[in-house]
């Protein structure tokens, strides 16, 4: 308390008073699925603009849990702490850019970045902890991201593998979590001056690694969910001393008594080199999938072209890549890339849940169960359908995907997974 009293001065009473209030919860609409206007027409709760992103909103205090709502399962929105959306806007992402989210799990910021890329360009979302990397992958699949790569690598290894490659790099660094105190008692219990110092040391190392991956003229955004000056301004100042090629464009602390959220720190660091001077990395060589079973599946299932080149991995997985991948990715562990279409198993093709969720595919057969049928599908049950519905189909709600089904003799077999 003494630290914040000294830092905020006359604002300190308002800061401390906000901790007597419940935490604010937020929701970010996913434009890869539908427009903000369309979502507001069908939103299950009344929403208030969050003031940070145009697609970001505040949930009412009495809003019920939404994690199992069909619209959430369909990737129409992501539940996100309101001020945590700030780094997404600070990156100034545009379609066609190459973006790295270096500490990406559970995937909320990566999802917001992908929405701004609008299916063009490349997003590499990385998480060093294997279990969290899997969560990151599932998040991006649910949101329909088709132009992403999910990696599980140490930041230094990944950035050394892709030097000067990215137009935008986000380091949302692990921190002491002072901005989480209002909603997470564990963050309060874990805090100590020693923990803050350890976090700052780790953040300096991650940010130093990230600098290698930024292309000249590119933007590096550093963010935390803490108010510690050692982890925020101190880390930025140390970085600038060690990396004279970067210039500080802005730095802002979002305190919970000033914004509708729990709090965040965001700094924008611009690589001062000449834009367009990029290092060629070459392309990762992956064999095209020419399997007859996969070709037959696509011909029967889709009414339009695939959103990328099908490639086949040694383990039988088939990926759809909307663009070539940089060669440096062969040096790190990739969980997935593009759209994980499915698996070739003993002469047949088994489509994946990720394929059903991917944006940009034109399905020849679509089913939209209502009421009790919708609840039954989400519970994993089969449904009765028209006998003429035969083959794989996408199951939807409000025009957005929930998963796979397969019509067989008047029954929709449930392949939700």
KOLPA-870161 format. One line per 5 residues: for each residue x, y, z of N, C-alpha, C. Coordinates in pm, whole numbers, plus 50000, padded with zeros to 5 digits. Layout:
REM KOLPA-870161
X,Y,Z,X,Y,Z,X,Y,Z  ...
***
This chain:
REM KOLPA-870161
50083,49879,50000,50000,50000,50000,50086,50126,50000  50198,50119,50072,50285,50236,50078,50342,50268,49940  50378,50164,49865,50430,50185,49730,50330,50258,49643  50204,50214,49645,50102,50276,49562,50067,50415,49612  50072,50438,49744,50046,50570,49800,50149,50670,49748
50276,50628,49748,50381,50717,49700,50369,50741,49550  50329,50640,49476,50323,50651,49330,50206,50736,49284  50091,50718,49346,49968,50783,49298,49936,50913,49369  49993,50935,49485,49969,51060,49556,49822,51084,49583  49767,51197,49537,49626,51228,49567,49526,51131,49504
49570,51052,49406,49479,50954,49345,49471,50825,49425  49560,50807,49522,49566,50681,49595,49433,50642,49661  49361,50734,49727,49234,50692,49789,49136,50632,49688  49129,50691,49569,49037,50637,49467,49084,50499,49421  49214,50481,49410,49268,50351,49372,49233,50245,49475
49257,50274,49603,49228,50176,49708,49079,50151,49720  48998,50253,49698,48853,50237,49712,48796,50141,49608  48857,50136,49490,48803,50050,49385,48816,49902,49421  48905,49871,49517,48920,49731,49558,48809,49684,49651  48721,49777,49690,48601,49739,49764,48487,49704,49669
48511,49720,49539,48411,49690,49438,48442,49555,49374  48341,49488,49319,48368,49360,49251,48450,49381,49124  48527,49282,49082,48604,49296,48958,48513,49309,48838  48562,49379,48735,48486,49394,48612,48520,49280,48518  48417,49226,48456,48435,49118,48358,48407,49172,48218
48476,49116,48122,48464,49166,47986,48442,49057,47883  48408,49100,47765,48381,49012,47652,48429,49081,47526  48500,49008,47442,48545,49063,47313,48479,48986,47200  48403,49057,47118,48338,48994,47002,48446,48951,46903  48423,48837,46839,48519,48783,46742,48474,48814,46600
48534,48914,46535,48493,48950,46399,48520,48843,46295  48599,48742,46328,48616,48631,46234,48487,48551,46219  48396,48566,46315,48269,48496,46311,48154,48585,46262  48146,48704,46317,48035,48794,46283,48072,48935,46325  47998,49032,46273,48026,49172,46305,47980,49204,46447
48034,49312,46500,47991,49357,46633,47841,49386,46633  47794,49453,46528,47651,49488,46522,47564,49362,46521  47606,49261,46446,47528,49137,46442,47529,49066,46578  47643,49069,46646,47646,49003,46776,47558,49077,46877  47561,49208,46875,47480,49283,46970,47332,49254,46954
47292,49218,46834,47150,49186,46812,47111,49052,46876  47208,48964,46899,47174,48832,46953,47242,48805,47087  47313,48902,47142,47388,48881,47265,47297,48828,47376  47342,48726,47450,47260,48671,47558,47249,48761,47680  47332,48866,47688,47326,48961,47800,47341,49103,47745
47295,49199,47822,47313,49340,47786,47461,49376,47803  47516,49449,47707,47658,49482,47709,47679,49633,47712  47789,49672,47776,47829,49813,47785,47965,49829,47718  47983,49928,47632,48114,49944,47569,48226,49954,47672  48337,49884,47644,48447,49882,47739,48539,50002,47729
48537,50071,47613,48616,50191,47597,48760,50168,47555  48800,50043,47530,48939,50014,47491,48946,49966,47347  48862,49872,47309,48851,49825,47171,48707,49839,47126  48684,49865,46997,48544,49875,46950,48468,49744,46963  48540,49632,46964,48474,49503,46980,48476,49455,47126
48524,49538,47218,48534,49501,47358,48419,49558,47440  48364,49477,47529,48247,49518,47608,48260,49472,47752  48184,49539,47839,48174,49502,47979,48049,49420,48000  48063,49314,48079,47948,49234,48117,47879,49299,48236  47748,49288,48246,47678,49339,48365,47719,49260,48488
47716,49322,48606,47759,49251,48728,47682,49121,48754  47556,49116,48710,47474,48998,48737,47472,48900,48620  47565,48915,48525,47566,48825,48410,47596,48682,48455  47523,48585,48402,47551,48446,48439,47681,48398,48375  47735,48286,48419,47854,48229,48352,47821,48200,48205
47914,48237,48117,47889,48224,47973,47983,48124,47906  48070,48059,47982,48168,47971,47921,48109,47855,47844  47991,47807,47885,47927,47695,47815,47811,47739,47727  47797,47869,47707,47690,47916,47618,47725,47875,47474  47624,47834,47395,47652,47793,47257,47727,47899,47177
47701,48027,47201,47770,48132,47125,47919,48137,47161  47951,48106,47286,48092,48101,47325,48159,47979,47265  48091,47865,47270,48147,47743,47211,48166,47757,47060  48085,47842,46997,48096,47867,46854,48200,47972,46820  48269,48025,46920,48376,48121,46895,48327,48260,46859
48204,48293,46891,48154,48428,46859,48216,48534,46950  48260,48493,47069,48321,48589,47160,48423,48519,47248  48508,48602,47309,48608,48553,47402,48590,48631,47532  48585,48560,47643,48572,48625,47774,48709,48675,47817  48721,48807,47832,48851,48867,47855,48840,48986,47950
48934,48993,48044,48938,49107,48135,48950,49234,48052  48867,49337,48079,48858,49452,47987,48991,49521,47957  49071,49551,48059,49195,49626,48032,49300,49539,47963  49284,49407,47968,49378,49318,47899,49366,49327,47748  49263,49396,47699,49248,49415,47556,49339,49526,47502
49395,49607,47592,49473,49723,47549,49593,49687,47460  49670,49582,47490,49783,49550,47402,49742,49518,47259  49622,49464,47240,49576,49432,47104,49568,49559,47021  49508,49663,47078,49498,49790,47007,49633,49856,46988  49721,49845,47089,49852,49910,47081,49938,49854,46968
49914,49730,46929,49995,49668,46822,49968,49726,46683  49850,49786,46665,49813,49842,46535,49827,49738,46424  49762,49626,46443,49768,49516,46346,49680,49547,46226  49731,49516,46109,49656,49531,45984,49663,49399,45907  49564,49371,45824,49568,49249,45742,49697,49241,45660
49756,49123,45657,49876,49101,45578,50006,49107,45654  50003,49155,45779,50126,49164,45858,50165,49027,45915  50292,49016,45953,50342,48900,46025,50356,48939,46173  50288,48864,46259,50279,48902,46401,50321,48784,46489  50399,48814,46592,50440,48714,46691,50383,48753,46826
50309,48661,46888,50265,48675,47027,50351,48577,47106  50449,48631,47179,50557,48547,47232,50519,48472,47359  50429,48527,47438,50385,48464,47564,50233,48456,47559  50180,48369,47476,50044,48386,47424,49933,48319,47502  49960,48213,47577,49851,48142,47645,49783,48232,47749
49652,48218,47765,49563,48117,47707,49511,48149,47567  49542,48269,47512,49508,48296,47373,49417,48413,47347  49379,48486,47451,49287,48598,47431,49343,48707,47342  49468,48744,47366,49529,48849,47285,49562,48798,47144  49605,48672,47134,49628,48614,47002,49500,48612,46920
49388,48579,46984,49260,48581,46913,49224,48718,46863  49251,48821,46945,49224,48958,46901,49314,49000,46788  49441,48957,46791,49534,48985,46682,49486,48918,46553  49447,48791,46563,49401,48719,46444,49278,48785,46383  49189,48835,46467,49071,48902,46415,49109,49024,46332
49212,49095,46376,49257,49214,46301,49333,49177,46174  49396,49062,46173,49461,49014,46050,49358,48972,45946  49237,48936,45991,49126,48902,45902,49163,48794,45801  49239,48694,45845,49274,48583,45758,49390,48608,45665  49450,48726,45671,49562,48759,45584,49687,48781,45668
49803,48741,45616,49924,48751,45694,49944,48627,45778  50027,48639,45882,50061,48524,45964,50069,48564,46110  50010,48480,46195,50022,48493,46340,50097,48372,46393  50207,48395,46464,50275,48289,46538,50247,48313,46685  50176,48220,46747,50141,48229,46889,50222,48126,46965
50301,48171,47060,50395,48083,47130,50365,48077,47279  50387,47960,47335,50377,47941,47480,50480,47836,47520  50560,47868,47620,50670,47779,47658,50624,47661,47742  50513,47674,47813,50464,47565,47899,50376,47473,47815  50410,47345,47800,50336,47255,47710,50186,47250,47736
50144,47238,47861,50002,47229,47889,49928,47356,47850  49989,47470,47875,49928,47598,47836,49930,47617,47685  50031,47561,47618,50036,47568,47472,49918,47494,47411  49878,47382,47471,49760,47310,47422,49634,47393,47439  49622,47461,47553,49508,47550,47573,49505,47661,47468
49622,47717,47439,49634,47819,47336,49586,47767,47201  49627,47648,47167,49584,47588,47040,49432,47574,47033  49373,47522,47141,49228,47502,47141,49154,47635,47134  49207,47739,47198,49144,47870,47192,49140,47922,47049  49252,47915,46979,49258,47968,46843,49172,47884,46748
49165,47753,46773,49077,47670,46691,48931,47710,46712  48891,47732,46837,48752,47770,46865,48718,47903,46799  48813,47993,46795,48788,48125,46736,48796,48125,46584  48831,48011,46524,48829,48000,46379,48953,48051,46308  49064,48066,46379,49186,48121,46319,49245,48021,46219
49262,48065,46095,49311,47977,45988,49452,48013,45942  49505,48125,45986,49638,48169,45941,49734,48183,46057  49722,48091,46154,49809,48094,46271,49898,47972,46281  50003,47987,46359,50092,47877,46396,50103,47880,46548  50087,47765,46612,50104,47756,46757,50233,47680,46784
50323,47744,46858,50451,47683,46891,50467,47671,47042  50553,47579,47081,50589,47561,47222,50740,47566,47229  50793,47685,47258,50938,47704,47252,50980,47811,47351  51106,47804,47394,51162,47912,47474,51169,48037,47388  51140,48155,47444,51144,48277,47364,51276,48300,47292
51388,48271,47358,51517,48296,47293,51538,48205,47173  51495,48078,47185,51512,47984,47074,51424,48025,46955  51299,48059,46982,51208,48096,46874,51255,48223,46803  51296,48322,46879,51334,48450,46817,51467,48439,46742  51556,48354,46790,51680,48329,46715,51651,48257,46584
51545,48174,46583,51509,48100,46462,51444,48188,46357  51385,48300,46399,51311,48388,46307,51359,48533,46322  51486,48560,46297,51539,48695,46319,51482,48797,46220  51440,48910,46274,51393,49021,46190,51274,48988,46103  51192,48892,46143,51085,48843,46055,50951,48911,46075
50923,48961,46194,50787,49004,46228,50771,49157,46225  50657,49199,46167,50623,49341,46167,50574,49387,46305  50516,49295,46380,50464,49324,46513,50501,49208,46606  50547,49243,46725,50576,49142,46828,50514,49188,46959  50441,49099,47022,50381,49127,47153,50449,49041,47258
50494,49106,47365,50543,49036,47484,50450,49075,47599  50349,48992,47622,50262,49009,47737,50321,48921,47846  50412,48978,47921,50506,48899,48000,50444,48845,48129  50488,48727,48172,50453,48678,48305,50498,48781,48409  50415,48808,48509,50445,48916,48602,50393,48884,48741
50410,48978,48832,50367,48959,48971,50216,48973,48988  50146,49019,48885,50000,49013,48883,49929,49107,48978  49986,49225,49005,49918,49318,49096,49783,49362,49040  49769,49360,48909,49640,49394,48849,49535,49286,48865  49574,49173,48918,49479,49062,48939,49434,49052,49085
49483,49142,49172,49455,49129,49314,49305,49130,49346  49228,49206,49268,49086,49219,49301,49008,49092,49270  49059,49010,49179,48983,48892,49139,49054,48760,49166  49181,48765,49208,49258,48641,49223,49335,48642,49355  49280,48582,49462,49350,48577,49590,49487,48511,49581
49505,48419,49487,49634,48352,49472,49744,48450,49433  49708,48551,49352,49806,48652,49312,49850,48734,49433  49758,48761,49524,49792,48835,49646,49887,48752,49732  49855,48624,49747,49935,48537,49831,50076,48518,49776  50091,48523,49643,50222,48497,49581,50311,48620,49579
50254,48739,49607,50332,48862,49591,50435,48876,49702  50552,48923,49663,50657,48962,49758,50757,49047,49681  50837,49128,49750,50941,49205,49679,51037,49114,49603  51065,48996,49657,51154,48903,49589,51091,48851,49460  50959,48828,49466,50888,48781,49347,50889,48888,49239
50870,49012,49277,50875,49123,49181,51012,49131,49115  51117,49119,49194,51254,49126,49139,51280,49010,49043  51232,48890,49079,51251,48774,48992,51174,48791,48861  51053,48845,48870,50974,48869,48749,51044,48968,48657  51097,49076,48715,51164,49178,48634,51284,49119,48560
51359,49033,48628,51475,48972,48563,51432,48885,48446  51327,48807,48466,51277,48721,48358,51221,48805,48244  51149,48912,48276,51092,48998,48173,51201,49063,48088  51309,49104,48150,51420,49163,48074,51475,49063,47973  51487,48939,48014,51539,48837,47923,51444,48811,47807
51314,48801,47837,51216,48775,47730,51212,48891,47632  51209,49013,47683,51202,49130,47596,51328,49142,47511  51443,49109,47570,51567,49110,47492,51564,49009,47379  51508,48892,47405,51494,48792,47298,51400,48842,47189  51289,48903,47229,51189,48950,47134,51246,49051,47035
51341,49130,47082,51398,49233,46995,51457,49173,46868  51511,49052,46879,51573,48988,46762,51472,48961,46651  51346,48942,46687,51246,48898,46590,51177,49013,46518  51201,49138,46559,51131,49253,46502,51202,49300,46376  51128,49317,46269,51185,49367,46145,51211,49517,46157
51309,49571,46085,51333,49715,46090,51205,49794,46058  51179,49893,46139,51056,49971,46125,50937,49909,46196  50956,49787,46251,50846,49716,46315,50821,49764,46457  50719,49708,46519,50673,49753,46650,50677,49638,46749  50737,49664,46865,50742,49570,46976,50657,49628,47090
50557,49555,47133,50471,49598,47243,50498,49512,47364  50526,49579,47476,50551,49511,47603,50438,49543,47698  50381,49439,47759,50268,49461,47850,50276,49367,47968  50216,49411,48078,50201,49328,48198,50066,49360,48262  50027,49276,48357,49907,49306,48435,49947,49339,48578
50055,49416,48592,50101,49458,48723,50125,49609,48723  50137,49668,48844,50163,49811,48857,50305,49838,48904  50383,49733,48919,50519,49744,48971,50608,49821,48873  50669,49928,48921,50758,50005,48834,50882,49925,48796  50926,49835,48884,51041,49752,48852,51012,49664,48730
50887,49617,48718,50850,49528,48608,50801,49604,48485  50767,49727,48501,50712,49806,48390,50815,49906,48338  50815,50026,48395,50908,50129,48348,51053,50085,48361  51085,50012,48470,51223,49967,48490,51269,49872,48382  51184,49778,48343,51220,49683,48237,51236,49755,48104
51147,49850,48076,51156,49925,47950,51283,50008,47945  51316,50074,48054,51438,50157,48057,51563,50071,48037  51566,49955,48102,51680,49864,48085,51690,49817,47941  51575,49786,47881,51574,49740,47742,51629,49847,47648  51586,49970,47665,51630,50077,47575,51780,50102,47587
51835,50085,47705,51980,50101,47723,52056,49992,47647  52000,49872,47646,52068,49758,47584,52039,49746,47434  51932,49814,47387,51891,49801,47247,51867,49940,47188  51975,50009,47151,51962,50147,47100,51889,50157,46967  51866,50044,46899,51791,50050,46773,51642,50073,46796
51597,50066,46920,51455,50086,46951,51431,50221,47017  51315,50277,46989,51273,50403,47049,51138,50384,47118  51123,50447,47234,50996,50440,47307,50896,50536,47245  50784,50482,47196,50678,50567,47140,50577,50608,47246  50544,50518,47336,50448,50551,47441,50455,50446,47550
50413,50485,47670,50402,50392,47782,50288,50441,47871  50200,50350,47908,50083,50390,47986,50047,50281,48086  50016,50325,48207,49963,50234,48308,49814,50259,48321  49736,50154,48301,49591,50162,48314,49554,50116,48454  49521,50212,48540,49484,50181,48678,49334,50155,48687
49291,50068,48778,49149,50032,48785,49056,50146,48829  49110,50252,48888,49024,50365,48922,49012,50463,48805  49090,50439,48699,49084,50525,48581,49012,50459,48464  49019,50327,48457,48957,50255,48346,48860,50150,48402  48778,50099,48315,48683,49995,48354,48750,49859,48335
48830,49821,48433,48904,49697,48425,48994,49682,48544  49076,49576,48543,49161,49545,48658,49296,49613,48653  49338,49658,48536,49464,49729,48525,49565,49659,48436  49646,49739,48366,49746,49686,48273,49852,49792,48249  49968,49749,48204,50074,49839,48159,50104,49804,48014
50118,49907,47929,50145,49885,47787,50249,49985,47739  50358,49935,47678,50461,50022,47619,50482,49983,47473  50497,50084,47389,50521,50063,47246,50666,50101,47216  50740,50006,47156,50881,50025,47125,50901,50004,46976  50946,50108,46907,50959,50104,46761,51104,50076,46722
51122,49978,46634,51254,49953,46576,51284,50067,46479  51393,50137,46505,51422,50259,46430,51483,50235,46293  51505,50111,46255,51561,50082,46124,51467,50116,46011  51515,50110,45890,51435,50143,45772,51334,50032,45743  51207,50070,45735,51102,49972,45705,51127,49911,45568
51099,49782,45556,51115,49713,45429,51248,49644,45413  51342,49671,45507,51471,49603,45502,51458,49475,45585  51424,49366,45521,51396,49241,45592,51495,49132,45551  51518,49040,45644,51610,48930,45617,51532,48814,45555  51571,48767,45437,51502,48651,45380,51532,48525,45461
51428,48450,45494,51445,48331,45577,51423,48202,45500  51366,48211,45383,51334,48090,45309,51205,48029,45358  51155,47929,45284,51028,47866,45316,51048,47726,45372  50961,47692,45467,50962,47558,45524,50906,47460,45420  50980,47356,45391,50938,47260,45289,50851,47151,45352
50726,47143,45307,50631,47042,45354,50565,46977,45233  50554,46845,45230,50498,46778,45112,50348,46802,45098  50305,46828,44976,50163,46846,44950,50088,46715,44970  49968,46725,45026,49885,46607,45045,49811,46575,44915  49841,46460,44856,49776,46417,44733,49698,46287,44755
49668,46260,44881,49600,46135,44915,49460,46130,44855  49424,46017,44799,49294,46003,44732,49179,46014,44831  49194,45961,44952,49086,45967,45050,49058,46111,45092  49165,46190,45108,49146,46331,45144,49081,46406,45028  49124,46381,44906,49066,46449,44790,48918,46415,44775
48882,46288,44798,48742,46248,44788,48658,46315,44897  48714,46325,45016,48643,46392,45125,48615,46538,45089  48715,46609,45039,48698,46751,45005,48595,46769,44894  48600,46682,44795,48505,46693,44683,48362,46674,44730  48342,46585,44825,48208,46556,44875,48161,46659,44978
48253,46720,45052,48217,46798,45172,48209,46947,45149  48290,47000,45057,48298,47145,45040,48243,47188,44905  48182,47305,44905,48124,47360,44783,48211,47469,44722  48325,47493,44782,48417,47595,44731,48560,47550,44751  48656,47634,44711,48798,47596,44723,48843,47593,44869
48950,47518,44894,49009,47514,45027,49081,47646,45055  49085,47688,45183,49152,47815,45217,49302,47800,45235  49363,47711,45161,49507,47693,45174,49554,47564,45108  49685,47550,45097,49747,47432,45037,49746,47318,45138  49694,47201,45100,49698,47086,45192,49837,47024,45195
49891,47008,45314,50020,46943,45330,50003,46826,45426  50087,46725,45409,50078,46604,45490,50202,46589,45575  50183,46570,45707,50294,46550,45798,50325,46401,45811  50445,46368,45856,50483,46226,45867,50389,46143,45956  50325,46208,46055,50237,46134,46145,50096,46116,46090
50071,46160,45965,49941,46142,45904,49849,46262,45914  49889,46363,45990,49805,46483,45998,49808,46560,45866  49694,46619,45833,49683,46705,45716,49654,46846,45762  49734,46940,45714,49716,47082,45747,49682,47159,45620  49602,47264,45635,49575,47357,45526,49650,47487,45555
49746,47518,45471,49831,47636,45493,49795,47745,45394  49743,47859,45442,49706,47966,45351,49825,48035,45286  49944,48018,45345,50065,48075,45287,50185,47993,45335  50299,48001,45264,50417,47926,45308,50463,47972,45447  50524,47881,45521,50575,47911,45653,50725,47937,45646
50777,48021,45736,50922,48048,45734,51002,47926,45775  51114,47909,45712,51197,47791,45732,51242,47775,45878  51261,47886,45947,51309,47880,46085,51219,47802,46179  51094,47784,46143,51002,47711,46231,51040,47564,46246  51125,47513,46157,51169,47374,46170,51255,47353,46294
51300,47463,46355,51387,47454,46471,51309,47452,46603  51176,47466,46597,51097,47469,46719,50982,47369,46709  50919,47341,46822,50807,47247,46825,50680,47321,46785  50619,47278,46675,50492,47333,46629,50379,47239,46668  50281,47290,46742,50164,47209,46774,50072,47198,46654
50057,47310,46582,49971,47311,46464,50004,47433,46381  49957,47432,46257,49976,47546,46168,49861,47551,46069  49819,47672,46034,49706,47686,45944,49582,47623,46005  49518,47536,45929,49401,47462,45977,49438,47314,45988  49424,47259,46106,49442,47115,46124,49318,47048,46067
49331,46994,45944,49215,46940,45874,49172,46805,45927  49268,46721,45966,49233,46587,46013,49350,46493,45996  49317,46361,45998,49422,46260,45997,49394,46153,45892  49500,46108,45828,49493,45993,45737,49523,45869,45818  49424,45781,45827,49436,45661,45910,49395,45538,45828
49490,45454,45797,49465,45326,45729,49376,45343,45604  49416,45435,45520,49349,45452,45392,49224,45536,45393  49190,45594,45506,49074,45683,45511,49113,45815,45576  49030,45918,45553,49055,46049,45612,48953,46077,45721  49002,46112,45840,48915,46145,45954,48925,46295,45981
48820,46373,45952,48828,46518,45972,48834,46553,46121  48890,46670,46150,48908,46714,46287,48802,46817,46327  48788,46835,46456,48701,46941,46508,48750,47078,46460  48882,47094,46452,48938,47222,46408,48894,47257,46267  48875,47157,46182,48830,47183,46045,48689,47241,46047
48603,47186,46133,48467,47239,46142,48466,47382,46190  48561,47418,46276,48561,47551,46338,48631,47657,46253  48708,47617,46153,48791,47710,46077,48707,47806,45994  48749,47931,45993,48685,48031,45908,48731,48012,45764  48644,48049,45669,48682,48051,45529,48650,47927,45450
48576,47831,45509,48540,47709,45437,48392,47712,45399  48361,47667,45279,48222,47660,45231,48175,47515,45238  48095,47485,45338,48048,47348,45358,47926,47320,45273  47926,47204,45211,47812,47166,45127,47690,47132,45211  47711,47083,45332,47600,47044,45420,47619,47111,45556
47513,47177,45602,47516,47246,45731,47386,47216,45805  47398,47193,45934,47282,47162,46017,47279,47260,46133  47160,47314,46162,47145,47412,46270,47038,47365,46368  47072,47279,46462,46972,47232,46558,46923,47344,46648  46800,47332,46692,46739,47434,46776,46691,47371,46907
46674,47455,47008,46612,47413,47132,46673,47289,47193  46589,47186,47216,46635,47064,47280,46736,46989,47194  46719,46997,47062,46816,46930,46974,46955,46992,46988  46961,47124,47005,47090,47190,47024,47155,47143,47154  47077,47138,47261,47129,47092,47389,47176,46947,47379
47103,46864,47305,47141,46724,47290,47272,46712,47212  47286,46792,47108,47411,46786,47031,47530,46825,47119  47514,46933,47196,47623,46978,47282,47653,46877,47394  47556,46794,47426,47577,46689,47526,47638,46563,47466  47661,46564,47335,47725,46451,47270,47630,46346,47216
47500,46377,47208,47402,46279,47164,47381,46286,47013  47324,46179,46957,47288,46178,46815,47154,46249,46798  47126,46291,46674,47001,46361,46642,46933,46293,46525  46801,46303,46522,46727,46258,46406,46727,46369,46301  46758,46334,46177,46763,46431,46068,46695,46372,45946
46680,46453,45844,46622,46407,45718,46707,46293,45661  46639,46191,45611,46711,46075,45558,46799,46111,45439  46769,46224,45375,46849,46265,45260,46982,46327,45298  47001,46357,45427,47128,46415,45472,47229,46302,45491  47325,46295,45401,47424,46187,45405,47563,46247,45394
47650,46208,45487,47789,46253,45481,47822,46354,45589  47947,46399,45586,47995,46494,45686,47930,46630,45668  47902,46696,45780,47842,46830,45774,47891,46912,45893  47875,47043,45880,47909,47133,45990,47782,47163,46068  47789,47150,46200,47676,47182,46287,47695,47324,46338
47587,47404,46332,47599,47548,46358,47495,47596,46459  47522,47715,46511,47422,47792,46583,47435,47937,46539  47326,47998,46503,47325,48137,46455,47427,48159,46344  47445,48059,46259,47534,48072,46145,47681,48051,46175  47715,48015,46298,47855,47995,46336,47876,47851,46381
47996,47795,46358,48016,47651,46377,48029,47608,46523  47976,47489,46549,47991,47426,46679,48077,47300,46671  48071,47230,46557,48146,47107,46544,48100,47026,46425  48136,46898,46424,48108,46809,46313,47990,46716,46344  47923,46677,46239,47823,46571,46244,47832,46491,46116
47776,46372,46118,47776,46290,45997,47639,46225,45982  47575,46257,45869,47442,46202,45842,47450,46059,45790  47381,45967,45860,47378,45826,45820,47237,45772,45845  47163,45740,45738,47031,45676,45750,46936,45749,45845  46927,45880,45829,46834,45958,45909,46883,45994,46048
47007,45963,46077,47066,45995,46207,47189,46083,46187  47198,46187,46269,47319,46269,46267,47411,46218,46378  47515,46147,46336,47611,46099,46434,47693,46216,46487  47712,46217,46617,47776,46331,46685,47927,46314,46686  47997,46411,46624,48143,46410,46623,48197,46535,46690
48122,46585,46787,48168,46701,46864,48282,46657,46954  48394,46728,46946,48507,46692,47031,48594,46814,47056
***
